[in-house]
Structures are given as C-alpha cells and as structure tokens.
Amino acid sequence: MELVEDTLETDLDSFLSRPLFCFFAQESGRGPRLSPLWFRWEDGAIWHVARLSGRSYPERVREYPRSAVAVVDFDPATGRVEHVGMRGDAALEPYDEELAERLFGKYLGDDRSNWPEMFVDFDTDDYRLIRFDPETVVARDQSYPSPAGNR
C-alpha cells in the first residue's frame, strides 16, 4: 500500500477505527455504483459484511474487482473535515464470524447482548465478507475555521 499523501493530525489506523461509513465505489457495466457501508480496517484491508440475497454489490465485486473507497469525518460545528480515499481491488471472501463480530462491535458496542437481533441471529450461509485491499491511499485534513471559532 502506497500512502500518497497524509496531512491528517492522527494516524491512519486511528482515523479508520472511528465508527464512520465508508463509501464503496464500483463499476457495474452500466456506470459507477456507490454503496455506503459499515467497515473494519484490519490487516491493511477494509472489511465489510455483505448479504448475498437482495444485494447487487457482492456480485459486482466478483465481476469488477477494481474499486475505490472513501471515508469522511465531517463536523460542521468545529469545521473538521478529514478524508481518506483509497484505490485498489475488492474480493468476496468466506464469512468469518469472529471478524464480523469485531466489525459489528465497532458500531454496536462490545456487549453483543445489547445488539439488535438482526445482527445476532441470522443465516450466515447468506453472508460473505468483502475484502478491499488498497494500492494507494490519500489521507487529507481539509478542515476549516468554524464560524463559531470552535476549532
């Protein structure tokens, strides 16, 4: 992975550990598609739990692995605008319950007993992991002074 630019005040791992959405961009054969997704940054890759039935993006991963990911943290009250953009390849991987639990825990908390049922009891045969391996990364702090002077 080549870090082309990095102007963030924090390191990449810390930024990507925040419970933010990533925007997963793919070719579709009929133009680009974009999916906002929960993700986990682990072992130098972006991971996402993907349901197979009723979703089109997992099949596009097989057909068009070349992808892009963007993660943005924006707070208008403080003027914070931090952005990480990545280009690379995605692949559909077997479902891994432990990795999925770590991913869901990032957004739902560590106590699985407090998670909504839809994240606890589901047919794992209908799920896979999407692994996105970045080749290039741009990490930018594009913050500005807030009108209230909160930054």
N, C-alpha and C positions, 0 to 999 in steps of 0.2 A: 504494500500500500504506500503510495506516494502522497505525502502531505504537501500540497502545492502552495498553500497559504494558510497561516494560522495567526490571527490577530485577537483571538478570544483571551479574556483575562483568566480563564480557567483552562485546565487541560481537557482534551477531547473526551477521555473516559468519564470525567465528572459531568461534562455537559450532556453526554449521551445517556447518563444514568438517570437524568431527570424524567419524570412521567409526562413526556411530551408525545405528540403524534409525529410519525414520520409520514411523508408523502412519497408514495412509491409510484414511480412513473415507468410505463412500459409502452412498447409498440404493440399494436393489435392487428396489423394487416389492414386496418381501416382507419388508421390515425392513432395518435397517442392516447393513452388512458392514464388516469391518476387515481390512486386509492389512498385515503388517509388510514393509517394503521397504528395499532399499538406495536411496540417493538422492544427488543432487548439487544443491547450491544454486548457481545461476549465473544472472546477468542478472535477478535479482529473482524467480526462479521455482525451484520444486522440480522436478527431472527424475528420471525412472525409466525404465529399460529394461524393456519389457513383452513377454513372449512371447504371441503370439496363440492358438496352439493349446494346448488343455488348460487355459486360464486363463479365468475369467469376468470378472475386474475390468476388463480393457480394454474389453469390450463395454458394461459398466455406465458407463464414462466417457462413451461416446457418448450413452447414454440419459439418464443423470443426472449432468451435469457439476458440479453443486453438491457440494462435498466439503469435508472437513476433514483436516488433517494435524497430528500431534503427534510431537514429538521429545523424548526424555527421556534425560538423562545422570545415572545414579544410581550412587553408590559407597557401600555401607553401611559400609565401613571408615573412611571420612572423614566421612560424613554429608552428602556433596554430593548435592543434588537440584536439577537445573536442568531447566526445561521450556520448550519453545516450542510454542504452539498457534496454528494458522492456520485461517482460513476463507476459501474462495474457490471458484474454478472450475477444473476439470481439462479437458484436451483431449488427444486422441490425435494425435500428430504423426508425420511420416515418420521412419524410422530415420536417425540421423546417427552414422556410425562414429566420428568424432573426439570428439563429445560422449560417446558410450558408452565410449570408451577412457578419457576423463578420469574418468567415473563409476566404472568398474571399478578404475581405478588408485587411487582413494581408499581402496578396501577391500583390494586385492590387491597394491598397490605399483606403482612406476613401471616396473619391468622386466617387460615383457609375456612374456618368455621363461620367467619363473617362474610364470606364471598357470596354473591348471588348464585343461586342454584345452577344457572346456565353455564357457569364457569367451573362447576364442581362435578356434576353428574351428566356426562354426555358420551356419545358413542365415539370413542377415539378412532375407530376404523374410518370415520368420515373426515378425519383431520390429518394434515401434514404440517411440516414446518417449511417455511420459505427461508432459505439462507441467501443473503446478499453479501457478496464479497467485493468490497470497494477496491478499485485500482487507483483512483485519485480522489483526494478529499480537499475541499476548500472550507476552512473554518473562519468565519468573519464576525467581528464585533462591529455592527453598524448602528450602534446606539447614538442617541442624540440628547441634548439637554431638554428635559421636560419643561413644559410651560410653568409648572408649579415649582420647578427647581428641586425636584425630588431625587435627582440622580447624584 
